[in-house]
Amino acid sequence: MNLSVLPATTAGDFQPPLWLRNHHLQSMLASTSWRRTSVLARAGGLTAAARELILDCGAGVRLQAFLSTPAAPDARHAPVVLLHGWEGSAESMYVLSLAQRLFAQGFEVVRLNLRDHGETHHLNRELFHSCRLPEVVGAVAALQRAHLGGRPLQLAGFSLGGNFMLRVAAQARAADLKIRQVLAVSPVLDPSATLTALQSGFPGYEMYFVRKWMRSLRKKAIAWPGVYDFTALSRMRDLKAMTAELVRLHTEFPSLEDYLNGYAITGARLSHLEVPSTLYTALDDPIIPAADLAHLAASPALSVVTTRHGGHCGFFARLSGPTWLERQMIARLGGEAP
């Protein structure tokens, strides 16, 4: 891969100790609940201050968010909207950890849930899919205009959430959104390549997502009795076949390829990006192939920060304290790196 073709690419200074350099270990540390106790203890102030919002996103769609406002918010800081990855939620450890660190520095923080993520399966009849960009744009607009006083926002997303936030930013002018900047961590670049990586890589990744997806689909069926029957799908263990079946039965896309291309951010998708955006990714990410970075459209607004190590949304320099990534993001958002 020739990094010189990438827009404003820089090498990050993340250097984990030798025993923490394995990309699978980094990825699993980000996604598992091993640090749940410590994160939840730290996040007590954030969650105690959280106010649930049911956002009118247009076209009858409702999404859930949690807004936490410090007792003495720092007026220098623009509010931050955080978005989780696929089958994560506003309660994911990586979201709560970053949110609490920002909240402690006086940021107003919003944790947004995608459709059918968290405990929101009852809010909308139709199923989630990754091309439902208009409702996420609508959610950001509702937050800005109805709950955050029309102030400019800062958006940050992880994995699929990072992909969504970059696509929201690309539509900011058309949607009349005031977005100061976007930070995207390990975002999905080419969904087809990611699906292949999930299926051909470490066996545990595909099974992990199959289990989480089926758990979510069962919740959907319970929330809408008589509407959905996922019995046949529950017997499948092939993520590509499952996705193709859901696309066929529950979307208007003519093929799996059309659906996957619908939320790719490679090609010309970000060519007209105007919002200052920073993309963080590790070259050893086992889920997001680094080769796809070369297919991003060059844009003066987009900067790419790569690291040799870090896995998928990992970037752990040690097992306690803030991650390298959290330090980078907090400083970029205007706070003081912990």
Stockholm file with secondary structure:
# STOCKHOLM 1.0

chainA/1-338         MNLSVLPATTAGDFQPPLWLRNHHLQSMLASTSWRRTSVLARAGGLTAAARELILDCGAGVRLQAFLSTPAAPDARHAPVVLLHGWEGSAESMYVLSLAQRLFAQGFEVVRLNLRDHGETHHLNRELFHSCRLPEVVGAVAALQRAHLGGRPLQLAGFSLGGNFMLRVAAQARAADLKIRQVLAVSPVLDPSATLTALQSGFPGYEMYFVRKWMRSLRKKAIAWPGVYDFTALSRMRDLKAMTAELVRLHTEFPSLEDYLNGYAITGARLSHLEVPSTLYTALDDPIIPAADLAHLAASPALSVVTTRHGGHCGFFARLSGPTWLERQMIARLGGEAP
#=GR chainA/1-338 SS CCGGGSTTEEECCCCCCGGGCCHHHHHHHHHSSTTHHHHHHHTHHHHHHEEEEEEECSTTCEEEEEEECCSSCCTTSCCEEEECCTTCCTTCHHHHHHHHHHHHTTCCEEEECCTTSSSCTTSCSSCCCTTCHHHHHHHHHHIIIIISTTCCEEEEEETHHHHHHHHHHHTHHHHTCCEEEEEEESCCSCHHHHHHHHHHSCHHHHHHHHHHHHHHHHHHHHHSTTTCCCHHHHTCCCHHHHHHHHHHHHCCCSSHHHHHHHTCCSBTTTTTCCSCEEEEEETTCSSSCGGGGGGBCCCTTEEEEEESSCTTTTCCSSSSSCCHHHHHHHHHHTSCCC
#=GC SS_cons         CCGGGSTTEEECCCCCCGGGCCHHHHHHHHHSSTTHHHHHHHTHHHHHHEEEEEEECSTTCEEEEEEECCSSCCTTSCCEEEECCTTCCTTCHHHHHHHHHHHHTTCCEEEECCTTSSSCTTSCSSCCCTTCHHHHHHHHHHIIIIISTTCCEEEEEETHHHHHHHHHHHTHHHHTCCEEEEEEESCCSCHHHHHHHHHHSCHHHHHHHHHHHHHHHHHHHHHSTTTCCCHHHHTCCCHHHHHHHHHHHHCCCSSHHHHHHHTCCSBTTTTTCCSCEEEEEETTCSSSCGGGGGGBCCCTTEEEEEESSCTTTTCCSSSSSCCHHHHHHHHHHTSCCC
//
